[in-house]
Each structure stands twice: as C-alpha cells, then as structure tokens.
Amino acid sequence: MKQSVQVRLLPTSAQAGALLATLQACNAAASWLSEWMHGARVFKKFDVQKQCYAELRERFGLAAQPTIRVISKTVDAYTTLHSNLAAGNYGPPRSKRRRAVESRPIRFRSTAAQPFDARCLSWKIEVAGRASSVSIWSVAGRLRDVRMIGKPAHLKALSSRPVKETDLVHRDGMWLLHVAVDVPEAPRREPVNGFLGVDMGIVNLATTSDGVRMSGTCLNRYRKRQQRLRGRLMTRRTASARRLLKRRRRKEQRFAADLNHRISKRIVAEAERTGRGIAVEELTGIRERVRLRKPQRVVMHSWAFAQLGRFLAYKAERAGVVLLRVDPAHTSQRCSGCGEIDKKNRRSQALYVCARCCFVGHADHNAARNIAARGVACWGEVMRPHAAPTPSASRGGSGKPGGVPEF
C-alpha cells in the first residue's frame, strides 16, 4: 500500500526564489499545453508527448523529466474532468454550468503543486550526524543540500521505503514535499468477533455499535464561531482584515481534519483490540439526494463525512482490519431488536422507540447496531461468492443487505 508522507523544506532565500521560478515555469507550461489540448482535442498522453514535447522544452526551458511530468499532470487533469462530466457532476449535457466547463481549457495557478519523480530528487536522511536534506531540480539548476525537517516516522519511511511520486507544494509561505511511499501491507485479520458498526452524523460525528458517541457539538460550535468571525472581517474591507482572513483561511479545515483523525484512530484501535471488522454506511451522493432548507445547507455541505471515511479506510488497511461499506437504506428507521421498519419509531434526533417490541434507545446507537448487523451479512456473502444475494439484500430492505467490501 502507499503512504503519504509530508516533509517541510527550509530553503535559503536564493533556493526559495529558484523553487518559486520552477513552479511558475512548470505551471505556465501546463496552462499552455492545456490550451493546445483543448483546441486540438488531443487528450492521450502518447499523442500529446509526441507532438508537444520538443516545443515545451524549447519554449519554457524545462529539462527532459520535468517536461514529462508536466505532460502527465495536464493529461491527468483532463482525465479527471472527463470522468466528472461523464458522471454528471457538472449537470445535464445542456446545462449552463456544463457548457461553461466544456467551453474553456483548464488553467493552472502559477504556484500550483508540481509532481516530480526519483530522477528529479535525491534524499539525504540524517547521514553522519548531518541534518536531513534533499537535492531537487529547478530551472536555475540543481539545488543541493536543501534543508528538510519532518516527523521522525516520516523521515524513517523515506530512508527505508521505496519512494514514488513527490509533489512540490508552496502553501502559506511554506515549502512542502508530499511524498508517496510504498509500505508493506499488514496481514488482514479475519473479523472473528463480528463487526463494529459506525453511524456517521452531524450532531454526533460517529457513533459505534458499542454505544460510544463522538459528539460534534464542539466542531459545530467552532464552525459557527468561525463563520461569524469571517462575516465581521469581510464587512470591514480593510487591508488588516484581508490579511487576517488570509491567515485564518485553513484554520477551520485543520481543526476538522484533526478531529476526524482522532475519531478514526480511536475506532480502528477498538476494532483491532476486539478482533472485529468495521462497517460504515455508503453515503455517496447524499448531498444530491437530500433536500434541505437554506440554513441547513451550510451544515450539510461542511459535514466532512467523506474525509472521516477516508481516514478510517487507510488506518484500517494499515492495521489489517477489514472495512466494509454497507447499504444505508433504513438504518435509522429499522429497529435493531425486532427488525421493524417505521420512520415514526424515530421520535427525535436522539430518541428511538420501537412501537412493536418497545425497544428504547439512542437513535444513532440503534443505527450503528443495524450497520454492524449488515456488515456481518455482507461479510458472509463475500466469503461465499458462489451464493447469490437475496432479493431483499440487493434492494437494501430489512433482509440481509449487501455491501461494498474494502480490504
């Protein structure tokens, strides 16, 4: 499996100027190439490289390997764009938004990240008592012994594991390298004790089938405070207010990511300790399916459930814990005791009362127990691939629902 490692560069003023010029040259080349590809309607990497490689090198003064990385970067951007168009993410074929996206080429910011590979980089990780450093290609020549700092675990991974693609990033005045490192996969453990169901929500960010709730009150309060602060600063329209807005622009995002990291780490550790797998809901497309009033849309669109799901997935894979994504249909309406499905059973956001068996409990805990049961049923189908799923499973009803396994 691949692990993303982040290290920070501490270049001198001359080295920082060379790195900035490198990003600007590479992104100018990518924007020029994007306009050519959009006009010529050529999007295959082999064809683009055959027709534009020499001109890119001559026009922008790039070396051979960085030119190849610029071509790959631009082709990948169009591949992603065409995938989003095919999936309908920009609206129906004749919508105004889709026509606007299709009519103009992709533009790259002057300081957008630039990918490099092993031919453009070499590493020195704490050799003979010296500080860690990196040697990197630039338009001003090879920059040698650029100081580098990072977490000890990340530096150890760089020194002991094969390094794949590396992205050079300039963000908030800092120079960063995002490195993809190959790490051995942990042996997958069979969920001998069943599954730990996880219900994700807004009031409670995560609720497990064991009854443990990770409240989102702190995060929601923090978001509202940041929203009020941004509103006050935007109304002032002064230079100092703009500087403060720029300085705080990623603070809320970092706060939410740190909270999701802690929640996912706690869930994976509990599943690993108890010999269970993890079952979560497949929430793809929930924002398009749900219709909300205007005040609720901000809360829904700031809900970082996809990020929490990604953190759970890679932490579970690293720990060798099985993670399944199951059908979310009726998990909040179904009684985990008797299986009765009735939306009236959920009396409020927190209270669930079954009219059939008189089961009373927290609504999110009840949903997490249903998700855990569906994880067990889905795992049984995965381990018996010759057995066809039941009709109720394919519909996501009250029978044994299917799911999408992730290993």
C-alpha positions in Angstrom: 0.0 0.0 0.0 1.0 3.6 -0.4 1.5 6.0 2.4 1.5 9.8 2.0 4.4 11.5 3.8 4.8 15.2 4.3 8.1 17.0 5.0 8.9 20.7 5.1 11.8 22.3 3.2 13.8 25.1 4.8 15.4 26.7 1.7 17.6 29.8 1.7 16.3 33.0 0.0 18.1 32.1 -3.2 16.9 28.5 -3.1 13.3 29.7 -2.4 13.5 32.0 -5.4 14.6 29.2 -7.6 11.8 26.9 -6.4 9.2 29.6 -7.0 10.5 30.2 -10.5 10.3 26.4 -11.1 6.7 26.2 -10.0 5.8 29.3 -12.2 7.6 27.8 -15.3 6.0 24.4 -14.9 2.5 25.7 -14.4 2.9 28.2 -17.3 3.9 25.2 -19.4 0.9 23.2 -18.2 -1.5 26.0 -18.9 -0.1 26.5 -22.4 -0.3 22.7 -23.0 -3.9 22.7 -21.7 -5.0 25.3 -24.2 -3.3 23.3 -27.0 -5.0 20.1 -25.9 -8.4 21.8 -25.6 -8.1 23.3 -29.1 -6.7 20.2 -30.8 -8.9 17.8 -28.9 -6.0 15.6 -28.2 -6.0 14.0 -24.7 -3.9 10.8 -24.9 -0.6 11.1 -23.2 1.4 9.3 -26.0 -0.1 11.7 -28.7 0.4 14.8 -26.6 4.0 13.9 -25.8 4.8 13.1 -29.4 3.5 16.5 -30.7 4.4 18.9 -27.8 7.4 17.5 -26.0 10.1 19.4 -28.0 8.1 22.7 -28.1 7.6 22.6 -24.3 11.3 22.1 -23.7 12.2 24.9 -26.0 9.5 27.4 -25.1 9.8 27.1 -21.3 13.3 25.9 -20.7 12.4 22.7 -18.9 14.6 19.6 -18.6 13.5 16.3 -20.0 12.0 14.6 -17.0 10.1 17.7 -15.7 8.6 18.1 -19.2 7.3 14.5 -19.0 5.8 15.3 -15.5 4.1 18.5 -16.9 2.5 16.4 -19.7 1.3 13.8 -17.2 -0.1 16.4 -14.9 -2.1 18.1 -17.6 -3.4 14.8 -19.1 -4.4 13.6 -15.6 -6.3 16.9 -15.1 -8.3 16.3 -18.3 -8.9 12.7 -17.4 -10.5 13.8 -14.1 -12.5 16.4 -15.9 -13.9 14.0 -18.4 -14.7 11.5 -15.7 -16.7 14.2 -13.8 -18.5 15.1 -17.0 -19.5 11.5 -17.7 -20.7 11.1 -14.1 -22.9 14.2 -14.4 -21.1 16.2 -11.7 -21.4 19.4 -13.7 -25.1 19.0 -14.5 -27.0 17.6 -17.5 -25.5 17.9 -21.0 -27.1 21.2 -22.0 -26.9 22.9 -18.6 -25.3 26.3 -18.3 -22.6 25.1 -15.9 -21.6 22.1 -18.0 -21.4 24.2 -21.2 -19.1 26.7 -19.4 -16.8 23.9 -18.1 -16.6 22.3 -21.6 -16.0 25.5 -23.4 -12.8 26.6 -21.7 -9.5 24.9 -21.1 -8.1 24.0 -17.7 -6.0 26.7 -16.1 -3.2 26.1 -13.6 -2.4 28.5 -10.8 1.2 29.9 -11.0 2.0 28.3 -7.7 0.1 25.0 -8.1 1.8 21.8 -7.0 4.2 20.2 -9.4 4.9 16.5 -9.4 8.5 15.1 -9.6 9.9 11.6 -9.6 13.1 9.9 -8.5 15.1 11.4 -11.4 14.4 14.9 -10.1 15.0 14.3 -6.4 17.6 12.7 -4.2 17.5 12.4 -0.4 19.9 12.6 2.5 18.3 11.4 5.7 20.5 12.2 8.8 23.7 10.8 7.3 26.8 11.0 9.6 25.1 13.4 12.0 24.2 15.9 9.4 20.7 17.4 9.1 18.3 15.8 6.5 18.4 17.4 3.1 17.1 17.0 -0.4 18.6 17.7 -3.8 16.0 18.9 -6.3 15.9 20.0 -9.9 15.0 23.7 -10.6 15.0 26.0 -13.6 18.1 27.6 -12.1 20.0 24.2 -11.9 20.2 21.5 -9.4 19.6 22.7 -5.8 21.7 20.7 -3.5 21.5 20.3 0.3 18.1 22.0 0.7 17.4 21.5 4.5 14.4 19.4 5.3 12.5 18.6 8.6 9.7 16.2 9.3 8.3 13.7 11.8 10.8 11.0 12.7 8.4 8.3 11.5 8.1 10.1 8.1 11.9 10.5 7.8 12.4 6.9 8.6 9.9 5.8 6.0 11.7 7.9 3.4 15.1 6.3 4.3 13.8 2.7 4.3 11.0 2.5 1.8 10.8 2.9 -2.0 9.8 6.5 -2.9 7.3 7.0 -5.7 5.9 10.4 -6.9 6.7 13.6 -5.0 4.7 16.8 -5.2 6.4 20.2 -4.5 3.8 22.4 -2.8 4.1 26.1 -1.8 1.4 27.0 0.7 1.1 29.8 3.2 4.7 30.8 2.7 5.9 27.2 3.4 7.7 24.8 1.1 6.4 21.2 1.4 7.1 17.9 -0.2 4.2 15.4 -0.3 5.8 12.0 -0.9 4.1 8.7 -1.8 6.0 5.8 -0.1 5.4 2.1 -0.6 4.8 0.4 2.7 4.1 -3.3 3.2 0.5 -4.2 3.8 -0.4 -5.6 7.2 -1.8 -9.1 7.2 -5.6 -8.9 7.1 -7.2 -10.2 10.3 -10.5 -12.1 10.0 -13.3 -10.4 11.9 -13.8 -13.4 14.2 -15.9 -11.4 16.7 -18.2 -9.7 14.1 -18.2 -6.1 13.1 -18.1 -2.7 14.8 -20.8 -0.6 13.2 -20.2 3.1 12.8 -23.0 5.6 12.2 -21.8 9.0 10.9 -23.8 12.1 11.5 -23.7 15.8 12.2 -24.8 16.1 15.8 -22.7 13.0 16.7 -19.8 12.7 14.2 -19.5 9.0 14.8 -21.5 6.5 17.0 -20.4 2.9 17.3 -22.5 -0.2 17.9 -20.9 -0.4 21.4 -22.7 2.8 22.3 -19.7 5.1 22.2 -20.6 8.6 20.8 -18.1 11.1 19.4 -20.1 14.3 19.7 -19.9 17.0 17.0 -21.0 19.8 19.4 -17.5 21.2 19.7 -16.9 21.2 16.0 -20.3 22.7 15.1 -19.8 25.4 17.7 -16.4 26.1 16.3 -17.7 26.3 12.7 -20.4 28.8 13.7 -17.9 31.0 15.6 -15.5 31.0 12.5 -18.5 31.9 10.3 -19.4 34.8 12.4 -15.8 36.0 12.5 -15.4 35.7 8.7 -18.6 37.7 8.3 -17.4 40.5 10.5 -14.0 40.7 8.8 -15.5 40.7 5.3 -17.7 43.6 6.1 -14.8 45.8 7.3 -13.0 45.6 3.9 -9.7 46.8 5.3 -6.2 45.7 4.5 -5.7 44.3 8.0 -9.0 42.4 7.8 -8.0 40.9 4.5 -4.6 39.8 5.9 -6.3 38.2 8.9 -8.8 36.4 6.6 -5.9 35.0 4.6 -4.0 33.9 7.7 -7.1 32.1 9.1 -8.4 30.6 5.8 -7.4 26.9 6.6 -7.8 27.0 10.3 -11.3 25.5 10.3 -10.3 22.8 7.9 -7.3 21.8 10.0 -9.5 21.7 13.1 -12.0 19.4 11.5 -9.2 17.1 10.0 -7.5 16.8 13.4 -10.8 15.8 15.0 -11.5 13.2 12.2 -8.0 11.8 12.7 -8.6 11.3 16.4 -12.0 9.7 15.9 -10.8 7.3 13.2 -7.8 6.3 15.2 -10.0 5.5 18.2 -12.4 3.4 16.2 -9.7 1.4 14.4 -7.9 0.8 17.6 -11.0 -0.6 19.2 -11.8 -2.8 16.3 -8.2 -4.1 16.3 -8.3 -4.7 20.0 -11.5 -6.7 20.0 -10.8 -8.7 16.8 -13.6 -7.2 14.8 -14.1 -5.5 11.4 -15.5 -2.1 10.8 -18.8 -1.5 8.9 -19.8 2.0 7.7 -22.5 3.4 5.5 -22.0 4.0 1.8 -23.0 7.7 1.8 -22.1 8.5 -1.8 -24.4 11.2 -3.3 -26.2 12.0 0.0 -26.0 15.8 -0.8 -27.8 15.3 -4.1 -30.5 13.0 -2.6 -31.4 15.2 0.5 -33.4 18.4 0.1 -32.8 20.9 2.9 -33.8 24.4 3.8 -31.2 27.1 3.2 -30.0 27.4 6.8 -29.3 23.6 6.9 -27.4 23.6 3.6 -24.3 25.2 5.2 -24.2 22.5 7.9 -24.7 19.7 5.4 -22.0 20.9 2.9 -19.5 21.4 5.7 -20.0 17.9 7.0 -16.7 16.1 6.5 -18.1 12.6 6.4 -16.1 11.6 3.3 -12.8 12.7 5.0 -13.7 10.6 8.0 -14.4 7.6 5.8 -11.0 8.0 4.0 -9.2 8.2 7.3 -11.0 5.1 8.6 -10.1 3.2 5.3 -6.4 3.9 5.3 -6.0 3.4 9.0 -7.9 0.1 8.9 -5.8 -1.1 5.9 -2.6 -0.2 7.8 -3.8 -2.1 10.9 -5.0 -5.1 8.9 -8.7 -4.5 9.9 -11.4 -5.4 7.4 -13.6 -2.4 6.5 -17.0 -2.8 4.7 -19.3 -0.2 3.2 -22.9 -1.3 3.5 -26.2 -0.1 2.1 -27.5 2.8 4.3 -31.2 2.2 3.5 -33.5 2.4 6.6 -30.6 2.0 9.1 -32.1 4.9 11.1 -35.7 3.6 10.8 -35.1 -0.1 11.4 -35.3 -1.5 15.0 -32.1 -3.3 15.9 -34.1 -5.6 18.2 -37.0 -6.9 16.1 -36.3 -5.6 12.6 -39.4 -3.5 12.3 -39.1 -0.5 9.9 -41.1 2.6 10.6 -40.0 6.2 10.3 -42.3 7.1 13.2 -40.2 5.0 15.5 -37.5 7.7 15.5 -39.3 10.2 17.7 -36.5 12.8 17.6 -32.9 13.2 16.5 -31.7 11.3 19.6 -34.7 9.1 20.7 -35.7 5.8 19.1 -38.8 4.0 20.4 -40.0 0.8 18.6 -43.8 0.6 18.6 -43.6 -3.2 18.0 -41.2 -4.5 20.6 -41.0 -1.3 22.8 -37.2 -1.1 22.4 -36.0 2.3 23.6 -32.5 3.6 22.8 -30.4 6.3 21.3 -31.3 6.7 17.6 -27.6 6.8 16.4 -26.7 3.8 18.6 -29.7 1.9 17.1 -28.5 2.8 13.5 -24.9 1.7 14.4 -26.2 -1.7 15.6 -28.1 -2.1 12.3 -24.9 -1.2 10.4 -22.9 -3.8 12.4 -25.5 -6.5 11.5 -25.3 -5.6 7.8 -21.6 -5.8 8.0 -21.8 -9.4 9.3 -24.3 -10.3 6.5 -22.2 -8.7 3.8 -19.0 -10.4 5.1 -20.9 -13.7 4.8 -21.7 -13.0 1.2 -18.1 -12.0 0.5 -16.8 -15.3 1.9 -19.4 -17.2 -0.1 -19.0 -15.8 -3.6 -20.8 -18.7 -5.2 -24.0 -17.9 -3.3 -26.3 -15.3 -4.9 -27.5 -12.4 -2.7 -31.1 -12.5 -1.6 -33.6 -10.1 -3.3 -34.0 -8.1 -0.1 -30.2 -7.7 0.1 -30.0 -6.2 -3.3 -32.8 -3.8 -2.5 -31.3 -2.8 0.8 -34.5 -3.8 2.7 -34.9 -5.4 6.0 -33.3 -8.7 4.9 -29.6 -9.3 4.6 -28.3 -6.3 2.8 -25.3 -6.3 0.5 -22.4 -4.0 0.7 -19.1 -3.0 -0.9 -16.1 -4.6 0.8 -12.8 -2.7 1.1 -9.6 -4.5 2.0 
